[in-house]
């Protein structure tokens, strides 16, 4: 019997990254609440939220292998979520300009029918070059920052002009720590992958 593989995310970036692993998958967006009852360190919070998302979808599809993820950008101890509007995006980019910040992504994998579940996380440091007001304005006007934590996308065509350095997994910043995900899939769910279907 084949096992379906479900990505519990509507993020086109995560979908594109998962394509790189070569496992066929479906998309089922998680309805889970993303508010935390108690404050947690960002590295733990992303795993808590990923776990919440994976459980909500796995309970509806018990035989499927489900993957969920959550990504946050942190700067000086503060979490920077997706910008609320263009002025907020400009404010975020001014804060990140010329500094180093950390991107945390938590992943969770589960198959409810067999009570198998695992979570993990990754942190990547990203240094941005100093950005001029004109550069910030032009980038925000492109619309690209509006659906991204921290107000920028490292995979955007303009990113090479303002990302100075990366310490850690580049793909983690995009939305999935591919090395960790691949190792976890092989180690914990290798028996299911050979029968994965869409």
N, C-alpha and C positions, 0 to 999 in steps of 0.2 A: 504494500500500500504506500502510495507516495505521500510525502509531507509537504504541505504548502508553506511558503515562507512569506511572512507579512512584515512590511515596514510600517510602523505606526507613526508616520510623519508625512505631512503634505509638502515638506521642504523639497523643492526641485534640486537643490544642491546635494542633499542626502541621497535622493534617488539616483542622481548622476554618479555619486561616489559608490553606491552599492552596485551599480552596473559594472564597475571596475573589478569587483570580486568575481563576477561571472555566475552568480547564483540568481536564477529567475525569482522574481518576487511580485507580490501584489501590494497595493497601498490601502491601508485602512487607518484613517485619522483617529487618534485617541480623543475621547471626550473628557479625559481626566482634568480635574481642577489643578491649575499650576500654582496655586497659592500655598505657601508653606505655613503650617500652624505655628511652628517655632522657628526662629532664625537658625540657620546652619552655615558653617563655612561654605564658600562657593564650591569647593571640590567635593563636598558631601551633598550639597543641595542638588547639584545636577544629577547625581546618582539616585537620590530620593525621588526626584521628579521623573527620571527615566523609568524607574521601577514602578511608579504609580501609573505611568502611561502604558507600560508593557502589560501590567496586570489587567487594566481595563479592556484592552483588546484581546489578550489571551483568554479571558473569561468568556468572550463571545465566540472565539475560534479555538476550542481546547486542543484540537489535534494539530494545529498549525504551530510552526516555530515563529515567534514574534520578536521583532527588534524595535526598541524605542530608544530615543536619545534626547538629551537636553544640553544646550550650549549657553554659556554666559561669558561675558567679557568683564573683567575686573580691573579697576584702576585705583590705586591708593586705598585699597580695602573696600571700595564701593562697587556693587554690581551695576553694570550698564546694560540694560535690556534694549529692545528695539526702540528707536526714537518715536515719540508720540506725533511729531510733526516736523516740518523742515527747520524751524528755529531750534528745536531740541536736537536735531541731527547736527546742526552747525555747532551747538554748544558742546556736544560730545566730541566732535572732531577737534575742537580747540583744546579740550582737555587732553586728548590723546596725542596731539601734535608734539613732536620732539621728545616723547617719553616712551617708556616700556610698560606694557600692560600684559596681563595673563588671560588666556582663553582656556576655559575648562569645558570639557564635554564629558557627560556621563552617558554610558550605554547600559541597557538591560536587555537580556535575552530570556525568553521563557517559552515553555510548552506546558500548558495547564494540564493536559491529559496525563502526563507523566510526572507532574509536580517538579519539573526541572526549571531552575531559574538561576541566573547569575548576573551580577552587576559589576561594573568597573568604571574607571575614569582616567582621564589624561589631562595634563596641563601643558600649555605651550606659551612661551614668552615671545611677544612680538614687539619690536621696536619700530616706531614710526619716525620718519624724518620730520623736521619742522615744516609745517604747512602754512602757506600764505592765506590771507582772507579770500583772495581771488580763487585759489585752488579749492578751498573749502566750499565756497559758494558754488563753483562750477560742478563740483562732485555732488553736492546736495541737489542741485537743480537737475542732475541726470536722473534722479529718482532712485538710484541704486541703494542708498543707505537705509531706505525706509523699512525694509523687511529683514534687517540684519542686526543682531545683537552688537552693541557698540557703535552702530552707525556706519560700518564699512564692511566691504567684502574683500577678503584677501585674494579671491580668484577673479575679481573685476579686472578689466583690461587696463585700468589706470593704476592698479595696485603696485606694479613694479616701480612706479615713480615716487611712491611715498612709504613703502615698506622697506626699512633699512636692514633688518635682521630678524631671523626666526630661530628660536632655540626650542627644538622639539619637533613634533609631528605636524607638518604643514596641513595635512588633511584634517587633523583635529580642529584647526581653526576654521576650515570650510564647514565642518559639521559632523564628521565621523572620524575617530582615530582608527584609520584603516589597518595599521599593523596590529594593534590590540584586538580589533574586531576579528580579523582573520585568524589570529592565534586562538582566540576564545571559541570561535565557531568550530575550528578543527579539533580543539582539545575537548570541549564540552558537548558539542552537538555534531561531531563528524559522522556519526551513524545516520543522522537525519538528512544531512546535506546531499548524500548520494541519491536520495529519493525526493529531493525538493522539486516542486512543480508550481506552476502558476495557476 
